[in-house]
Amino acid sequence: RDEDSSESDKPLDPAQTIRDLLSKGGTVEAGLLSRSTRRESKFRLLEAGEIEPLLSEYR
């Protein structure tokens, strides 16, 4: 029996996952789906300036 198996069975906390990622120098990318657009690509990646205010609470 693996001693860590009980911890790996717990669902991950998304907020803690983001904190861990950012503390290790990771980056976050996010996109928006616009269903009403006529463009071929309905997704738009957000700019860093659009995401940064949202991530400030995780730093």
PDB file of N, H, CA, C and O in Angstrom:
ATOM      1  N   ARG A   1       0.847  -1.188   0.000  1.00  0.00           N
ATOM      2  CA  ARG A   1       0.000   0.000   0.000  1.00  0.00           C
ATOM      3  C   ARG A   1       0.880   1.235   0.000  1.00  0.00           C
ATOM      4  O   ARG A   1       1.842   1.314   0.764  1.00  0.00           O
ATOM      5  N   ASP A   2       0.564   2.186  -0.838  1.00  0.00           N
ATOM      6  H   ASP A   2      -0.218   2.122  -1.458  1.00  0.00           H
ATOM      7  CA  ASP A   2       1.310   3.440  -0.931  1.00  0.00           C
ATOM      8  C   ASP A   2       0.801   4.398   0.132  1.00  0.00           C
ATOM      9  O   ASP A   2      -0.399   4.659   0.220  1.00  0.00           O
ATOM     10  N   GLU A   3       1.716   4.920   0.940  1.00  0.00           N
ATOM     11  H   GLU A   3       2.691   4.708   0.869  1.00  0.00           H
ATOM     12  CA  GLU A   3       1.310   5.819   2.028  1.00  0.00           C
ATOM     13  C   GLU A   3       0.725   7.121   1.514  1.00  0.00           C
ATOM     14  O   GLU A   3      -0.082   7.746   2.202  1.00  0.00           O
ATOM     15  N   ASP A   4       1.117   7.545   0.307  1.00  0.00           N
ATOM     16  H   ASP A   4       1.773   7.037  -0.252  1.00  0.00           H
ATOM     17  CA  ASP A   4       0.619   8.800  -0.252  1.00  0.00           C
ATOM     18  C   ASP A   4      -0.715   8.623  -0.970  1.00  0.00           C
ATOM     19  O   ASP A   4      -1.297   9.605  -1.430  1.00  0.00           O
ATOM     20  N   SER A   5      -1.204   7.403  -1.075  1.00  0.00           N
ATOM     21  H   SER A   5      -0.731   6.605  -0.701  1.00  0.00           H
ATOM     22  CA  SER A   5      -2.424   7.178  -1.849  1.00  0.00           C
ATOM     23  C   SER A   5      -3.629   7.899  -1.262  1.00  0.00           C
ATOM     24  O   SER A   5      -4.509   8.325  -2.010  1.00  0.00           O
ATOM     25  N   SER A   6      -3.691   8.046   0.066  1.00  0.00           N
ATOM     26  H   SER A   6      -2.976   7.699   0.674  1.00  0.00           H
ATOM     27  CA  SER A   6      -4.836   8.737   0.655  1.00  0.00           C
ATOM     28  C   SER A   6      -4.843  10.208   0.282  1.00  0.00           C
ATOM     29  O   SER A   6      -5.910  10.794   0.103  1.00  0.00           O
ATOM     30  N   GLU A   7      -3.662  10.817   0.160  1.00  0.00           N
ATOM     31  H   GLU A   7      -2.795  10.341   0.305  1.00  0.00           H
ATOM     32  CA  GLU A   7      -3.603  12.223  -0.246  1.00  0.00           C
ATOM     33  C   GLU A   7      -3.901  12.378  -1.726  1.00  0.00           C
ATOM     34  O   GLU A   7      -4.528  13.360  -2.123  1.00  0.00           O
ATOM     35  N   SER A   8      -3.469  11.436  -2.550  1.00  0.00           N
ATOM     36  H   SER A   8      -2.960  10.638  -2.227  1.00  0.00           H
ATOM     37  CA  SER A   8      -3.705  11.561  -3.984  1.00  0.00           C
ATOM     38  C   SER A   8      -5.171  11.326  -4.336  1.00  0.00           C
ATOM     39  O   SER A   8      -5.611  11.694  -5.425  1.00  0.00           O
ATOM     40  N   ASP A   9      -5.930  10.717  -3.425  1.00  0.00           N
ATOM     41  H   ASP A   9      -5.572  10.418  -2.540  1.00  0.00           H
ATOM     42  CA  ASP A   9      -7.352  10.498  -3.664  1.00  0.00           C
ATOM     43  C   ASP A   9      -8.187  11.748  -3.397  1.00  0.00           C
ATOM     44  O   ASP A   9      -9.333  11.830  -3.839  1.00  0.00           O
ATOM     45  N   LYS A  10      -7.628  12.714  -2.684  1.00  0.00           N
ATOM     46  H   LYS A  10      -6.697  12.647  -2.326  1.00  0.00           H
ATOM     47  CA  LYS A  10      -8.354  13.944  -2.369  1.00  0.00           C
ATOM     48  C   LYS A  10      -8.417  14.823  -3.615  1.00  0.00           C
ATOM     49  O   LYS A  10      -7.450  14.884  -4.375  1.00  0.00           O
ATOM     50  N   PRO A  11      -9.538  15.502  -3.832  1.00  0.00           N
ATOM     51  CA  PRO A  11      -9.605  16.420  -4.973  1.00  0.00           C
ATOM     52  C   PRO A  11      -8.654  17.592  -4.769  1.00  0.00           C
ATOM     53  O   PRO A  11      -8.465  18.066  -3.649  1.00  0.00           O
ATOM     54  N   LEU A  12      -8.063  18.050  -5.861  1.00  0.00           N
ATOM     55  H   LEU A  12      -8.217  17.665  -6.771  1.00  0.00           H
ATOM     56  CA  LEU A  12      -7.145  19.176  -5.792  1.00  0.00           C
ATOM     57  C   LEU A  12      -7.917  20.473  -5.585  1.00  0.00           C
ATOM     58  O   LEU A  12      -8.988  20.671  -6.159  1.00  0.00           O
ATOM     59  N   ASP A  13      -7.362  21.348  -4.759  1.00  0.00           N
ATOM     60  H   ASP A  13      -6.492  21.186  -4.293  1.00  0.00           H
ATOM     61  CA  ASP A  13      -7.938  22.670  -4.541  1.00  0.00           C
ATOM     62  C   ASP A  13      -7.414  23.582  -5.650  1.00  0.00           C
ATOM     63  O   ASP A  13      -6.211  23.840  -5.698  1.00  0.00           O
ATOM     64  N   PRO A  14      -8.271  24.076  -6.538  1.00  0.00           N
ATOM     65  CA  PRO A  14      -7.793  24.901  -7.648  1.00  0.00           C
ATOM     66  C   PRO A  14      -6.995  26.122  -7.197  1.00  0.00           C
ATOM     67  O   PRO A  14      -5.987  26.458  -7.818  1.00  0.00           O
ATOM     68  N   ALA A  15      -7.427  26.788  -6.134  1.00  0.00           N
ATOM     69  H   ALA A  15      -8.246  26.516  -5.630  1.00  0.00           H
ATOM     70  CA  ALA A  15      -6.712  27.975  -5.652  1.00  0.00           C
ATOM     71  C   ALA A  15      -5.307  27.605  -5.195  1.00  0.00           C
ATOM     72  O   ALA A  15      -4.353  28.322  -5.495  1.00  0.00           O
ATOM     73  N   GLN A  16      -5.169  26.503  -4.479  1.00  0.00           N
ATOM     74  H   GLN A  16      -5.944  25.920  -4.235  1.00  0.00           H
ATOM     75  CA  GLN A  16      -3.852  26.081  -4.008  1.00  0.00           C
ATOM     76  C   GLN A  16      -2.975  25.646  -5.177  1.00  0.00           C
ATOM     77  O   GLN A  16      -1.767  25.882  -5.167  1.00  0.00           O
ATOM     78  N   THR A  17      -3.565  25.024  -6.166  1.00  0.00           N
ATOM     79  H   THR A  17      -4.547  24.832  -6.174  1.00  0.00           H
ATOM     80  CA  THR A  17      -2.818  24.621  -7.352  1.00  0.00           C
ATOM     81  C   THR A  17      -2.243  25.842  -8.056  1.00  0.00           C
ATOM     82  O   THR A  17      -1.088  25.820  -8.483  1.00  0.00           O
ATOM     83  N   ILE A  18      -3.030  26.907  -8.184  1.00  0.00           N
ATOM     84  H   ILE A  18      -3.968  26.925  -7.837  1.00  0.00           H
ATOM     85  CA  ILE A  18      -2.552  28.141  -8.812  1.00  0.00           C
ATOM     86  C   ILE A  18      -1.447  28.762  -7.971  1.00  0.00           C
ATOM     87  O   ILE A  18      -0.432  29.194  -8.518  1.00  0.00           O
ATOM     88  N   ARG A  19      -1.620  28.816  -6.652  1.00  0.00           N
ATOM     89  H   ARG A  19      -2.444  28.465  -6.207  1.00  0.00           H
ATOM     90  CA  ARG A  19      -0.573  29.369  -5.773  1.00  0.00           C
ATOM     91  C   ARG A  19       0.731  28.599  -5.921  1.00  0.00           C
ATOM     92  O   ARG A  19       1.798  29.200  -6.037  1.00  0.00           O
ATOM     93  N   ASP A  20       0.650  27.281  -5.917  1.00  0.00           N
ATOM     94  H   ASP A  20      -0.217  26.793  -5.823  1.00  0.00           H
ATOM     95  CA  ASP A  20       1.848  26.452  -6.060  1.00  0.00           C
ATOM     96  C   ASP A  20       2.535  26.711  -7.394  1.00  0.00           C
ATOM     97  O   ASP A  20       3.756  26.850  -7.453  1.00  0.00           O
ATOM     98  N   LEU A  21       1.756  26.774  -8.452  1.00  0.00           N
ATOM     99  H   LEU A  21       0.764  26.661  -8.405  1.00  0.00           H
ATOM    100  CA  LEU A  21       2.297  27.019  -9.786  1.00  0.00           C
ATOM    101  C   LEU A  21       3.008  28.364  -9.859  1.00  0.00           C
ATOM    102  O   LEU A  21       4.134  28.446 -10.351  1.00  0.00           O
ATOM    103  N   LEU A  22       2.359  29.417  -9.374  1.00  0.00           N
ATOM    104  H   LEU A  22       1.444  29.351  -8.975  1.00  0.00           H
ATOM    105  CA  LEU A  22       2.942  30.752  -9.439  1.00  0.00           C
ATOM    106  C   LEU A  22       4.173  30.875  -8.554  1.00  0.00           C
ATOM    107  O   LEU A  22       5.116  31.580  -8.911  1.00  0.00           O
ATOM    108  N   SER A  23       4.183  30.204  -7.407  1.00  0.00           N
ATOM    109  H   SER A  23       3.416  29.631  -7.116  1.00  0.00           H
ATOM    110  CA  SER A  23       5.342  30.286  -6.513  1.00  0.00           C
ATOM    111  C   SER A  23       6.569  29.618  -7.114  1.00  0.00           C
ATOM    112  O   SER A  23       7.696  29.917  -6.718  1.00  0.00           O
ATOM    113  N   LYS A  24       6.361  28.721  -8.064  1.00  0.00           N
ATOM    114  H   LYS A  24       5.446  28.479  -8.386  1.00  0.00           H
ATOM    115  CA  LYS A  24       7.472  28.029  -8.721  1.00  0.00           C
ATOM    116  C   LYS A  24       7.843  28.684 -10.046  1.00  0.00           C
ATOM    117  O   LYS A  24       8.598  28.115 -10.835  1.00  0.00           O
ATOM    118  N   GLY A  25       7.309  29.890 -10.293  1.00  0.00           N
ATOM    119  H   GLY A  25       6.696  30.353  -9.653  1.00  0.00           H
ATOM    120  CA  GLY A  25       7.645  30.615 -11.516  1.00  0.00           C
ATOM    121  C   GLY A  25       6.807  30.224 -12.718  1.00  0.00           C
ATOM    122  O   GLY A  25       7.149  30.571 -13.848  1.00  0.00           O
ATOM    123  N   GLY A  26       5.724  29.515 -12.495  1.00  0.00           N
ATOM    124  H   GLY A  26       5.446  29.233 -11.577  1.00  0.00           H
ATOM    125  CA  GLY A  26       4.860  29.095 -13.592  1.00  0.00           C
ATOM    126  C   GLY A  26       4.051  30.248 -14.158  1.00  0.00           C
ATOM    127  O   GLY A  26       4.013  31.336 -13.584  1.00  0.00           O
ATOM    128  N   THR A  27       3.422  30.007 -15.261  1.00  0.00           N
ATOM    129  H   THR A  27       3.453  29.124 -15.728  1.00  0.00           H
ATOM    130  CA  THR A  27       2.574  31.017 -15.894  1.00  0.00           C
ATOM    131  C   THR A  27       1.162  30.463 -16.069  1.00  0.00           C
ATOM    132  O   THR A  27       0.946  29.252 -16.080  1.00  0.00           O
ATOM    133  N   VAL A  28       0.221  31.375 -16.204  1.00  0.00           N
ATOM    134  H   VAL A  28       0.396  32.359 -16.196  1.00  0.00           H
ATOM    135  CA  VAL A  28      -1.177  31.007 -16.406  1.00  0.00           C
ATOM    136  C   VAL A  28      -1.633  31.627 -17.718  1.00  0.00           C
ATOM    137  O   VAL A  28      -1.400  32.809 -17.974  1.00  0.00           O
ATOM    138  N   GLU A  29      -2.281  30.823 -18.542  1.00  0.00           N
ATOM    139  H   GLU A  29      -2.470  29.863 -18.335  1.00  0.00           H
ATOM    140  CA  GLU A  29      -2.891  31.314 -19.768  1.00  0.00           C
ATOM    141  C   GLU A  29      -4.392  31.078 -19.665  1.00  0.00           C
ATOM    142  O   GLU A  29      -4.840  30.078 -19.105  1.00  0.00           O
ATOM    143  N   ALA A  30      -5.156  32.007 -20.211  1.00  0.00           N
ATOM    144  H   ALA A  30      -4.793  32.820 -20.666  1.00  0.00           H
ATOM    145  CA  ALA A  30      -6.612  31.865 -20.191  1.00  0.00           C
ATOM    146  C   ALA A  30      -7.170  32.363 -21.515  1.00  0.00           C
ATOM    147  O   ALA A  30      -6.593  33.240 -22.159  1.00  0.00           O
ATOM    148  N   GLY A  31      -8.279  31.802 -21.901  1.00  0.00           N
ATOM    149  H   GLY A  31      -8.747  31.090 -21.378  1.00  0.00           H
ATOM    150  CA  GLY A  31      -8.924  32.205 -23.136  1.00  0.00           C
ATOM    151  C   GLY A  31     -10.423  32.326 -22.946  1.00  0.00           C
ATOM    152  O   GLY A  31     -11.004  31.770 -22.014  1.00  0.00           O
ATOM    153  N   LEU A  32     -11.025  33.060 -23.848  1.00  0.00           N
ATOM    154  H   LEU A  32     -10.553  33.512 -24.606  1.00  0.00           H
ATOM    155  CA  LEU A  32     -12.477  33.243 -23.840  1.00  0.00           C
ATOM    156  C   LEU A  32     -13.071  32.618 -25.094  1.00  0.00           C
ATOM    157  O   LEU A  32     -12.488  32.689 -26.176  1.00  0.00           O
ATOM    158  N   LEU A  33     -14.213  32.018 -24.934  1.00  0.00           N
ATOM    159  H   LEU A  33     -14.686  31.960 -24.055  1.00  0.00           H
ATOM    160  CA  LEU A  33     -14.950  31.466 -26.062  1.00  0.00           C
ATOM    161  C   LEU A  33     -16.063  32.440 -26.418  1.00  0.00           C
ATOM    162  O   LEU A  33     -16.927  32.739 -25.594  1.00  0.00           O
ATOM    163  N   SER A  34     -16.037  32.928 -27.644  1.00  0.00           N
ATOM    164  H   SER A  34     -15.335  32.684 -28.314  1.00  0.00           H
ATOM    165  CA  SER A  34     -17.078  33.830 -28.126  1.00  0.00           C
ATOM    166  C   SER A  34     -17.906  33.073 -29.162  1.00  0.00           C
ATOM    167  O   SER A  34     -17.488  32.919 -30.310  1.00  0.00           O
ATOM    168  N   ARG A  35     -19.058  32.613 -28.755  1.00  0.00           N
ATOM    169  H   ARG A  35     -19.397  32.738 -27.823  1.00  0.00           H
ATOM    170  CA  ARG A  35     -19.882  31.790 -29.644  1.00  0.00           C
ATOM    171  C   ARG A  35     -20.546  32.598 -30.752  1.00  0.00           C
ATOM    172  O   ARG A  35     -20.947  32.037 -31.771  1.00  0.00           O
ATOM    173  N   SER A  36     -20.662  33.891 -30.564  1.00  0.00           N
ATOM    174  H   SER A  36     -20.336  34.346 -29.735  1.00  0.00           H
ATOM    175  CA  SER A  36     -21.389  34.708 -31.537  1.00  0.00           C
ATOM    176  C   SER A  36     -20.493  35.290 -32.631  1.00  0.00           C
ATOM    177  O   SER A  36     -20.998  35.952 -33.538  1.00  0.00           O
ATOM    178  N   THR A  37     -19.190  35.063 -32.571  1.00  0.00           N
ATOM    179  H   THR A  37     -18.781  34.525 -31.835  1.00  0.00           H
ATOM    180  CA  THR A  37     -18.299  35.631 -33.575  1.00  0.00           C
ATOM    181  C   THR A  37     -18.380  34.855 -34.884  1.00  0.00           C
ATOM    182  O   THR A  37     -18.705  33.667 -34.899  1.00  0.00           O
ATOM    183  N   ARG A  38     -18.085  35.532 -35.963  1.00  0.00           N
ATOM    184  H   ARG A  38     -17.821  36.497 -35.951  1.00  0.00           H
ATOM    185  CA  ARG A  38     -18.085  34.882 -37.277  1.00  0.00           C
ATOM    186  C   ARG A  38     -16.688  34.407 -37.664  1.00  0.00           C
ATOM    187  O   ARG A  38     -16.508  33.758 -38.694  1.00  0.00           O
ATOM    188  N   ARG A  39     -15.712  34.731 -36.838  1.00  0.00           N
ATOM    189  H   ARG A  39     -15.858  35.257 -36.001  1.00  0.00           H
ATOM    190  CA  ARG A  39     -14.336  34.320 -37.131  1.00  0.00           C
ATOM    191  C   ARG A  39     -14.223  32.799 -37.101  1.00  0.00           C
ATOM    192  O   ARG A  39     -15.041  32.112 -36.490  1.00  0.00           O
ATOM    193  N   GLU A  40     -13.192  32.289 -37.773  1.00  0.00           N
ATOM    194  H   GLU A  40     -12.528  32.847 -38.270  1.00  0.00           H
ATOM    195  CA  GLU A  40     -12.955  30.842 -37.766  1.00  0.00           C
ATOM    196  C   GLU A  40     -12.612  30.368 -36.360  1.00  0.00           C
ATOM    197  O   GLU A  40     -13.109  29.340 -35.899  1.00  0.00           O
ATOM    198  N   SER A  41     -11.752  31.135 -35.683  1.00  0.00           N
ATOM    199  H   SER A  41     -11.349  31.970 -36.057  1.00  0.00           H
ATOM    200  CA  SER A  41     -11.390  30.795 -34.308  1.00  0.00           C
ATOM    201  C   SER A  41     -12.325  31.526 -33.360  1.00  0.00           C
ATOM    202  O   SER A  41     -12.395  32.755 -33.370  1.00  0.00           O
ATOM    203  N   LYS A  42     -13.026  30.786 -32.561  1.00  0.00           N
ATOM    204  H   LYS A  42     -12.969  29.788 -32.553  1.00  0.00           H
ATOM    205  CA  LYS A  42     -13.967  31.393 -31.627  1.00  0.00           C
ATOM    206  C   LYS A  42     -13.328  31.673 -30.272  1.00  0.00           C
ATOM    207  O   LYS A  42     -13.965  32.236 -29.383  1.00  0.00           O
ATOM    208  N   PHE A  43     -12.047  31.271 -30.117  1.00  0.00           N
ATOM    209  H   PHE A  43     -11.529  30.813 -30.840  1.00  0.00           H
ATOM    210  CA  PHE A  43     -11.341  31.506 -28.863  1.00  0.00           C
ATOM    211  C   PHE A  43     -10.407  32.694 -28.993  1.00  0.00           C
ATOM    212  O   PHE A  43      -9.820  32.929 -30.050  1.00  0.00           O
ATOM    213  N   ARG A  44     -10.279  33.444 -27.900  1.00  0.00           N
ATOM    214  H   ARG A  44     -10.756  33.253 -27.042  1.00  0.00           H
ATOM    215  CA  ARG A  44      -9.336  34.560 -27.843  1.00  0.00           C
ATOM    216  C   ARG A  44      -8.530  34.409 -26.565  1.00  0.00           C
ATOM    217  O   ARG A  44      -9.089  34.353 -25.469  1.00  0.00           O
ATOM    218  N   LEU A  45      -7.199  34.342 -26.712  1.00  0.00           N
ATOM    219  H   LEU A  45      -6.745  34.388 -27.602  1.00  0.00           H
ATOM    220  CA  LEU A  45      -6.347  34.298 -25.533  1.00  0.00           C
ATOM    221  C   LEU A  45      -6.327  35.666 -24.878  1.00  0.00           C
ATOM    222  O   LEU A  45      -6.236  36.686 -25.560  1.00  0.00           O
ATOM    223  N   LEU A  46      -6.409  35.688 -23.570  1.00  0.00           N
ATOM    224  H   LEU A  46      -6.483  34.859 -23.016  1.00  0.00           H
ATOM    225  CA  LEU A  46      -6.359  36.947 -22.831  1.00  0.00           C
ATOM    226  C   LEU A  46      -4.922  37.443 -22.756  1.00  0.00           C
ATOM    227  O   LEU A  46      -3.981  36.653 -22.684  1.00  0.00           O
ATOM    228  N   GLU A  47      -4.768  38.747 -22.775  1.00  0.00           N
ATOM    229  H   GLU A  47      -5.533  39.389 -22.834  1.00  0.00           H
ATOM    230  CA  GLU A  47      -3.458  39.379 -22.619  1.00  0.00           C
ATOM    231  C   GLU A  47      -3.032  39.281 -21.158  1.00  0.00           C
ATOM    232  O   GLU A  47      -3.869  39.122 -20.269  1.00  0.00           O
ATOM    233  N   ALA A  48      -1.730  39.376 -20.917  1.00  0.00           N
ATOM    234  H   ALA A  48      -1.050  39.505 -21.639  1.00  0.00           H
ATOM    235  CA  ALA A  48      -1.205  39.302 -19.544  1.00  0.00           C
ATOM    236  C   ALA A  48      -1.845  40.369 -18.657  1.00  0.00           C
ATOM    237  O   ALA A  48      -2.143  40.103 -17.492  1.00  0.00           O
ATOM    238  N   GLY A  49      -2.058  41.565 -19.189  1.00  0.00           N
ATOM    239  H   GLY A  49      -1.815  41.781 -20.135  1.00  0.00           H
ATOM    240  CA  GLY A  49      -2.664  42.644 -18.418  1.00  0.00           C
ATOM    241  C   GLY A  49      -4.105  42.367 -18.015  1.00  0.00           C
ATOM    242  O   GLY A  49      -4.594  42.918 -17.029  1.00  0.00           O
ATOM    243  N   GLU A  50      -4.782  41.522 -18.767  1.00  0.00           N
ATOM    244  H   GLU A  50      -4.385  41.074 -19.568  1.00  0.00           H
ATOM    245  CA  GLU A  50      -6.156  41.158 -18.436  1.00  0.00           C
ATOM    246  C   GLU A  50      -6.210  40.095 -17.341  1.00  0.00           C
ATOM    247  O   GLU A  50      -7.173  40.030 -16.578  1.00  0.00           O
ATOM    248  N   ILE A  51      -5.179  39.268 -17.269  1.00  0.00           N
ATOM    249  H   ILE A  51      -4.396  39.320 -17.889  1.00  0.00           H
ATOM    250  CA  ILE A  51      -5.145  38.172 -16.299  1.00  0.00           C
ATOM    251  C   ILE A  51      -4.522  38.597 -14.977  1.00  0.00           C
ATOM    252  O   ILE A  51      -4.942  38.135 -13.916  1.00  0.00           O
ATOM    253  N   GLU A  52      -3.528  39.469 -15.032  1.00  0.00           N
ATOM    254  H   GLU A  52      -3.188  39.845 -15.894  1.00  0.00           H
ATOM    255  CA  GLU A  52      -2.753  39.824 -13.836  1.00  0.00           C
ATOM    256  C   GLU A  52      -3.608  40.290 -12.658  1.00  0.00           C
ATOM    257  O   GLU A  52      -3.368  39.837 -11.539  1.00  0.00           O
ATOM    258  N   PRO A  53      -4.593  41.169 -12.850  1.00  0.00           N
ATOM    259  CA  PRO A  53      -5.414  41.571 -11.693  1.00  0.00           C
ATOM    260  C   PRO A  53      -6.133  40.386 -11.037  1.00  0.00           C
ATOM    261  O   PRO A  53      -6.346  40.381  -9.824  1.00  0.00           O
ATOM    262  N   LEU A  54      -6.497  39.408 -11.823  1.00  0.00           N
ATOM    263  H   LEU A  54      -6.324  39.412 -12.808  1.00  0.00           H
ATOM    264  CA  LEU A  54      -7.180  38.229 -11.281  1.00  0.00           C
ATOM    265  C   LEU A  54      -6.230  37.333 -10.490  1.00  0.00           C
ATOM    266  O   LEU A  54      -6.637  36.682  -9.528  1.00  0.00           O
ATOM    267  N   LEU A  55      -4.959  37.305 -10.902  1.00  0.00           N
ATOM    268  H   LEU A  55      -4.629  37.834 -11.684  1.00  0.00           H
ATOM    269  CA  LEU A  55      -3.984  36.436 -10.241  1.00  0.00           C
ATOM    270  C   LEU A  55      -3.333  37.080  -9.027  1.00  0.00           C
ATOM    271  O   LEU A  55      -2.669  36.394  -8.250  1.00  0.00           O
ATOM    272  N   SER A  56      -3.511  38.383  -8.847  1.00  0.00           N
ATOM    273  H   SER A  56      -4.051  38.940  -9.478  1.00  0.00           H
ATOM    274  CA  SER A  56      -2.829  39.082  -7.751  1.00  0.00           C
ATOM    275  C   SER A  56      -3.186  38.503  -6.381  1.00  0.00           C
ATOM    276  O   SER A  56      -2.351  38.514  -5.476  1.00  0.00           O
ATOM    277  N   GLU A  57      -4.396  38.004  -6.214  1.00  0.00           N
ATOM    278  H   GLU A  57      -5.074  37.996  -6.949  1.00  0.00           H
ATOM    279  CA  GLU A  57      -4.782  37.434  -4.919  1.00  0.00           C
ATOM    280  C   GLU A  57      -4.105  36.090  -4.649  1.00  0.00           C
ATOM    281  O   GLU A  57      -4.127  35.604  -3.518  1.00  0.00           O
ATOM    282  N   TYR A  58      -3.511  35.494  -5.665  1.00  0.00           N
ATOM    283  H   TYR A  58      -3.494  35.889  -6.583  1.00  0.00           H
ATOM    284  CA  TYR A  58      -2.836  34.209  -5.490  1.00  0.00           C
ATOM    285  C   TYR A  58      -1.334  34.356  -5.272  1.00  0.00           C
ATOM    286  O   TYR A  58      -0.643  33.367  -5.028  1.00  0.00           O
ATOM    287  N   ARG A  59      -0.834  35.562  -5.355  1.00  0.00           N
ATOM    288  H   ARG A  59      -1.395  36.366  -5.553  1.00  0.00           H
ATOM    289  CA  ARG A  59       0.618  35.784  -5.198  1.00  0.00           C
ATOM    290  C   ARG A  59       0.963  36.081  -3.768  1.00  0.00           C
ATOM    291  O   ARG A  59       2.132  36.293  -3.446  1.00  0.00           O
TER     292      ARG A  59
END
